[in-house]
Amino acid sequence: METATKLNNIRSKVIRIKGLRGMKQEILVERLGVSQQSISILEQSETIEDEKLEQSPQALG
């Protein structure tokens, strides 16, 4: 699978899980220790930092 496709798939899953759990960006902000703008960018971006990628499953519960 191409890297860009993998990132889009991961991004989609983060957004979907967040929605299924009824989470708002503020919860991810708190759990990941980043700004709300960073979460918004993460949800729209083509790339994700390895550290944030590794922390995402834990933050989503």
C-alpha positions as CSV (number, residue, x, y, z in Angstrom):
1,M,0.0,0.0,0.0
2,E,1.3,3.4,-0.9
3,T,2.4,5.7,2.0
4,A,-0.1,8.5,1.1
5,T,-2.9,5.9,1.0
6,K,-1.9,4.5,4.4
7,L,-1.9,8.0,5.9
8,N,-5.3,8.8,4.5
9,N,-6.6,5.5,5.8
10,I,-5.1,6.2,9.3
11,R,-6.5,9.7,9.3
12,S,-9.9,8.4,8.3
13,K,-9.8,5.8,11.1
14,V,-8.8,8.4,13.7
15,I,-11.7,10.6,12.7
16,R,-14.1,7.7,12.6
17,I,-13.1,6.3,16.0
18,K,-13.3,9.8,17.5
19,G,-16.8,10.2,16.1
20,L,-17.9,6.7,17.3
21,R,-16.7,7.4,20.8
22,G,-18.4,10.8,20.8
23,M,-15.1,12.5,21.3
24,K,-14.5,16.2,20.6
25,Q,-11.2,17.6,19.5
26,E,-10.7,19.0,23.0
27,I,-10.3,15.5,24.4
28,L,-7.6,14.6,21.9
29,V,-5.9,17.9,22.6
30,E,-5.7,17.0,26.3
31,R,-4.7,13.4,25.7
32,L,-2.1,14.1,23.0
33,G,-0.8,17.3,24.6
34,V,-1.1,19.3,21.5
35,S,-3.1,22.4,20.4
36,Q,-6.6,22.1,18.9
37,Q,-5.2,23.5,15.7
38,S,-2.7,20.6,15.6
39,I,-5.6,18.1,15.9
40,S,-7.5,20.0,13.1
41,I,-4.3,19.9,10.9
42,L,-3.8,16.2,11.7
43,E,-7.4,15.4,10.5
44,Q,-6.8,17.3,7.3
45,S,-3.1,16.6,6.6
46,E,-1.4,14.2,4.3
47,T,1.3,13.4,6.9
48,I,1.4,12.6,10.6
49,E,4.4,12.6,12.9
50,D,5.5,9.2,14.1
51,E,5.1,10.2,17.7
52,K,1.5,11.4,17.3
53,L,0.7,8.3,15.2
54,E,1.9,6.0,18.0
55,Q,0.0,8.0,20.7
56,S,-3.3,8.1,18.7
57,P,-4.6,4.7,19.7
58,Q,-4.0,5.3,23.4
59,A,-5.6,8.7,23.2
60,L,-8.7,7.3,21.4
61,G,-9.1,4.7,24.2
